[in-house]
Amino acid sequence: MVSVLDGVLTQTPELDGKAEELIIQISSCIQ
């Protein structure tokens, strides 16, 4: 799943900030 998000980040650098927040939230849910 992280690899998919990384691919999205590569294609949309302008959304990097929001995507990072989503990744942090998802990681918190997983843990």
CHARMM internal coordinates of N, CA and C (Angstrom, degrees):
IC EDIT
DIST 1 N 1 CA 1.4638
DIST 1 CA 1 C 1.5292
ANGL 1 N 1 CA 1 C 109.85
DIST 1 C 2 N 1.3175
ANGL 1 CA 1 C 2 N 115.79
DIHE 1 N 1 CA 1 C 2 N -40.10
DIST 2 N 2 CA 1.4654
ANGL 1 C 2 N 2 CA 118.88
DIHE 1 CA 1 C 2 N 2 CA 179.33
DIST 2 CA 2 C 1.5168
ANGL 2 N 2 CA 2 C 110.18
DIHE 1 C 2 N 2 CA 2 C -62.48
DIST 2 C 3 N 1.3344
ANGL 2 CA 2 C 3 N 116.76
DIHE 2 N 2 CA 2 C 3 N -39.06
DIST 3 N 3 CA 1.4612
ANGL 2 C 3 N 3 CA 120.21
DIHE 2 CA 2 C 3 N 3 CA -179.45
DIST 3 CA 3 C 1.5284
ANGL 3 N 3 CA 3 C 110.46
DIHE 2 C 3 N 3 CA 3 C -61.96
DIST 3 C 4 N 1.3200
ANGL 3 CA 3 C 4 N 116.83
DIHE 3 N 3 CA 3 C 4 N -37.54
DIST 4 N 4 CA 1.4666
ANGL 3 C 4 N 4 CA 120.55
DIHE 3 CA 3 C 4 N 4 CA 178.49
DIST 4 CA 4 C 1.5224
ANGL 4 N 4 CA 4 C 109.60
DIHE 3 C 4 N 4 CA 4 C -64.93
DIST 4 C 5 N 1.3293
ANGL 4 CA 4 C 5 N 116.51
DIHE 4 N 4 CA 4 C 5 N -43.80
DIST 5 N 5 CA 1.4625
ANGL 4 C 5 N 5 CA 119.89
DIHE 4 CA 4 C 5 N 5 CA 179.35
DIST 5 CA 5 C 1.5193
ANGL 5 N 5 CA 5 C 110.38
DIHE 4 C 5 N 5 CA 5 C -63.35
DIST 5 C 6 N 1.3302
ANGL 5 CA 5 C 6 N 116.88
DIHE 5 N 5 CA 5 C 6 N -39.38
DIST 6 N 6 CA 1.4663
ANGL 5 C 6 N 6 CA 120.27
DIHE 5 CA 5 C 6 N 6 CA 178.23
DIST 6 CA 6 C 1.5261
ANGL 6 N 6 CA 6 C 110.01
DIHE 5 C 6 N 6 CA 6 C -60.26
DIST 6 C 7 N 1.3197
ANGL 6 CA 6 C 7 N 117.29
DIHE 6 N 6 CA 6 C 7 N -39.71
DIST 7 N 7 CA 1.4599
ANGL 6 C 7 N 7 CA 120.63
DIHE 6 CA 6 C 7 N 7 CA 179.11
DIST 7 CA 7 C 1.5162
ANGL 7 N 7 CA 7 C 110.92
DIHE 6 C 7 N 7 CA 7 C -63.18
DIST 7 C 8 N 1.3287
ANGL 7 CA 7 C 8 N 116.25
DIHE 7 N 7 CA 7 C 8 N -40.40
DIST 8 N 8 CA 1.4620
ANGL 7 C 8 N 8 CA 120.39
DIHE 7 CA 7 C 8 N 8 CA 178.83
DIST 8 CA 8 C 1.5241
ANGL 8 N 8 CA 8 C 109.91
DIHE 7 C 8 N 8 CA 8 C -65.71
DIST 8 C 9 N 1.3344
ANGL 8 CA 8 C 9 N 116.41
DIHE 8 N 8 CA 8 C 9 N -40.86
DIST 9 N 9 CA 1.4674
ANGL 8 C 9 N 9 CA 119.72
DIHE 8 CA 8 C 9 N 9 CA 179.71
DIST 9 CA 9 C 1.5206
ANGL 9 N 9 CA 9 C 110.34
DIHE 8 C 9 N 9 CA 9 C -61.79
DIST 9 C 10 N 1.3133
ANGL 9 CA 9 C 10 N 116.60
DIHE 9 N 9 CA 9 C 10 N -39.27
DIST 10 N 10 CA 1.4633
ANGL 9 C 10 N 10 CA 120.51
DIHE 9 CA 9 C 10 N 10 CA -179.00
DIST 10 CA 10 C 1.5265
ANGL 10 N 10 CA 10 C 110.61
DIHE 9 C 10 N 10 CA 10 C -64.10
DIST 10 C 11 N 1.3353
ANGL 10 CA 10 C 11 N 116.35
DIHE 10 N 10 CA 10 C 11 N -35.80
DIST 11 N 11 CA 1.4619
ANGL 10 C 11 N 11 CA 119.87
DIHE 10 CA 10 C 11 N 11 CA -177.66
DIST 11 CA 11 C 1.5276
ANGL 11 N 11 CA 11 C 111.58
DIHE 10 C 11 N 11 CA 11 C -82.22
DIST 11 C 12 N 1.3328
ANGL 11 CA 11 C 12 N 117.44
DIHE 11 N 11 CA 11 C 12 N -26.05
DIST 12 N 12 CA 1.4658
ANGL 11 C 12 N 12 CA 120.16
DIHE 11 CA 11 C 12 N 12 CA -176.70
DIST 12 CA 12 C 1.5288
ANGL 12 N 12 CA 12 C 110.55
DIHE 11 C 12 N 12 CA 12 C -130.71
DIST 12 C 13 N 1.3294
ANGL 12 CA 12 C 13 N 117.10
DIHE 12 N 12 CA 12 C 13 N 73.79
DIST 13 N 13 CA 1.4737
ANGL 12 C 13 N 13 CA 120.93
DIHE 12 CA 12 C 13 N 13 CA -178.60
DIST 13 CA 13 C 1.5245
ANGL 13 N 13 CA 13 C 112.72
DIHE 12 C 13 N 13 CA 13 C -61.67
DIST 13 C 14 N 1.3268
ANGL 13 CA 13 C 14 N 117.81
DIHE 13 N 13 CA 13 C 14 N -26.08
DIST 14 N 14 CA 1.4627
ANGL 13 C 14 N 14 CA 119.93
DIHE 13 CA 13 C 14 N 14 CA -178.88
DIST 14 CA 14 C 1.5211
ANGL 14 N 14 CA 14 C 111.19
DIHE 13 C 14 N 14 CA 14 C -69.54
DIST 14 C 15 N 1.3384
ANGL 14 CA 14 C 15 N 116.31
DIHE 14 N 14 CA 14 C 15 N -19.47
DIST 15 N 15 CA 1.4680
ANGL 14 C 15 N 15 CA 120.09
DIHE 14 CA 14 C 15 N 15 CA 178.92
DIST 15 CA 15 C 1.5240
ANGL 15 N 15 CA 15 C 111.15
DIHE 14 C 15 N 15 CA 15 C -98.83
DIST 15 C 16 N 1.3271
ANGL 15 CA 15 C 16 N 116.25
DIHE 15 N 15 CA 15 C 16 N 10.42
DIST 16 N 16 CA 1.4610
ANGL 15 C 16 N 16 CA 120.72
DIHE 15 CA 15 C 16 N 16 CA -175.57
DIST 16 CA 16 C 1.5218
ANGL 16 N 16 CA 16 C 111.28
DIHE 15 C 16 N 16 CA 16 C -55.55
DIST 16 C 17 N 1.3310
ANGL 16 CA 16 C 17 N 117.05
DIHE 16 N 16 CA 16 C 17 N -45.17
DIST 17 N 17 CA 1.4650
ANGL 16 C 17 N 17 CA 120.47
DIHE 16 CA 16 C 17 N 17 CA -177.88
DIST 17 CA 17 C 1.5159
ANGL 17 N 17 CA 17 C 111.91
DIHE 16 C 17 N 17 CA 17 C -60.43
DIST 17 C 18 N 1.3440
ANGL 17 CA 17 C 18 N 116.93
DIHE 17 N 17 CA 17 C 18 N -50.39
DIST 18 N 18 CA 1.4639
ANGL 17 C 18 N 18 CA 120.08
DIHE 17 CA 17 C 18 N 18 CA -178.90
DIST 18 CA 18 C 1.5178
ANGL 18 N 18 CA 18 C 110.48
DIHE 17 C 18 N 18 CA 18 C -65.48
DIST 18 C 19 N 1.3094
ANGL 18 CA 18 C 19 N 116.52
DIHE 18 N 18 CA 18 C 19 N -38.76
DIST 19 N 19 CA 1.4643
ANGL 18 C 19 N 19 CA 120.17
DIHE 18 CA 18 C 19 N 19 CA -179.45
DIST 19 CA 19 C 1.5243
ANGL 19 N 19 CA 19 C 110.11
DIHE 18 C 19 N 19 CA 19 C -63.28
DIST 19 C 20 N 1.3299
ANGL 19 CA 19 C 20 N 116.61
DIHE 19 N 19 CA 19 C 20 N -39.94
DIST 20 N 20 CA 1.4659
ANGL 19 C 20 N 20 CA 119.34
DIHE 19 CA 19 C 20 N 20 CA 179.39
DIST 20 CA 20 C 1.5186
ANGL 20 N 20 CA 20 C 110.00
DIHE 19 C 20 N 20 CA 20 C -61.81
DIST 20 C 21 N 1.3320
ANGL 20 CA 20 C 21 N 117.35
DIHE 20 N 20 CA 20 C 21 N -40.57
DIST 21 N 21 CA 1.4614
ANGL 20 C 21 N 21 CA 120.23
DIHE 20 CA 20 C 21 N 21 CA 178.76
DIST 21 CA 21 C 1.5216
ANGL 21 N 21 CA 21 C 110.15
DIHE 20 C 21 N 21 CA 21 C -62.07
DIST 21 C 22 N 1.3436
ANGL 21 CA 21 C 22 N 116.64
DIHE 21 N 21 CA 21 C 22 N -41.71
DIST 22 N 22 CA 1.4625
ANGL 21 C 22 N 22 CA 120.09
DIHE 21 CA 21 C 22 N 22 CA 178.68
DIST 22 CA 22 C 1.5180
ANGL 22 N 22 CA 22 C 110.60
DIHE 21 C 22 N 22 CA 22 C -63.56
DIST 22 C 23 N 1.3284
ANGL 22 CA 22 C 23 N 116.81
DIHE 22 N 22 CA 22 C 23 N -41.41
DIST 23 N 23 CA 1.4670
ANGL 22 C 23 N 23 CA 120.52
DIHE 22 CA 22 C 23 N 23 CA 179.99
DIST 23 CA 23 C 1.5240
ANGL 23 N 23 CA 23 C 109.83
DIHE 22 C 23 N 23 CA 23 C -61.76
DIST 23 C 24 N 1.3257
ANGL 23 CA 23 C 24 N 116.55
DIHE 23 N 23 CA 23 C 24 N -42.05
DIST 24 N 24 CA 1.4700
ANGL 23 C 24 N 24 CA 120.10
DIHE 23 CA 23 C 24 N 24 CA 179.63
DIST 24 CA 24 C 1.5261
ANGL 24 N 24 CA 24 C 109.55
DIHE 23 C 24 N 24 CA 24 C -62.80
DIST 24 C 25 N 1.3275
ANGL 24 CA 24 C 25 N 117.61
DIHE 24 N 24 CA 24 C 25 N -43.72
DIST 25 N 25 CA 1.4628
ANGL 24 C 25 N 25 CA 121.18
DIHE 24 CA 24 C 25 N 25 CA -179.78
DIST 25 CA 25 C 1.5197
ANGL 25 N 25 CA 25 C 110.38
DIHE 24 C 25 N 25 CA 25 C -64.42
DIST 25 C 26 N 1.3273
ANGL 25 CA 25 C 26 N 117.31
DIHE 25 N 25 CA 25 C 26 N -43.36
DIST 26 N 26 CA 1.4639
ANGL 25 C 26 N 26 CA 121.17
DIHE 25 CA 25 C 26 N 26 CA 179.64
DIST 26 CA 26 C 1.5224
ANGL 26 N 26 CA 26 C 109.96
DIHE 25 C 26 N 26 CA 26 C -63.79
DIST 26 C 27 N 1.3286
ANGL 26 CA 26 C 27 N 116.44
DIHE 26 N 26 CA 26 C 27 N -43.23
DIST 27 N 27 CA 1.4639
ANGL 26 C 27 N 27 CA 120.16
DIHE 26 CA 26 C 27 N 27 CA 179.81
DIST 27 CA 27 C 1.5236
ANGL 27 N 27 CA 27 C 110.15
DIHE 26 C 27 N 27 CA 27 C -61.34
DIST 27 C 28 N 1.3291
ANGL 27 CA 27 C 28 N 116.76
DIHE 27 N 27 CA 27 C 28 N -40.00
DIST 28 N 28 CA 1.4598
ANGL 27 C 28 N 28 CA 120.21
DIHE 27 CA 27 C 28 N 28 CA 179.33
DIST 28 CA 28 C 1.5227
ANGL 28 N 28 CA 28 C 110.26
DIHE 27 C 28 N 28 CA 28 C -63.89
DIST 28 C 29 N 1.3281
ANGL 28 CA 28 C 29 N 116.95
DIHE 28 N 28 CA 28 C 29 N -39.50
DIST 29 N 29 CA 1.4657
ANGL 28 C 29 N 29 CA 120.49
DIHE 28 CA 28 C 29 N 29 CA 179.52
DIST 29 CA 29 C 1.5227
ANGL 29 N 29 CA 29 C 110.34
DIHE 28 C 29 N 29 CA 29 C -66.48
DIST 29 C 30 N 1.3332
ANGL 29 CA 29 C 30 N 116.73
DIHE 29 N 29 CA 29 C 30 N -40.37
DIST 30 N 30 CA 1.4651
ANGL 29 C 30 N 30 CA 120.35
DIHE 29 CA 29 C 30 N 30 CA -179.21
DIST 30 CA 30 C 1.5252
ANGL 30 N 30 CA 30 C 109.75
DIHE 29 C 30 N 30 CA 30 C -64.71
DIST 30 C 31 N 1.3185
ANGL 30 CA 30 C 31 N 116.56
DIHE 30 N 30 CA 30 C 31 N -43.57
DIST 31 N 31 CA 1.4616
ANGL 30 C 31 N 31 CA 120.15
DIHE 30 CA 30 C 31 N 31 CA -179.30
DIST 31 CA 31 C 1.5092
ANGL 31 N 31 CA 31 C 108.91
DIHE 30 C 31 N 31 CA 31 C -75.15
END
COOR INIT
IC SEED 1 N 1 CA 1 C
IC BUILD
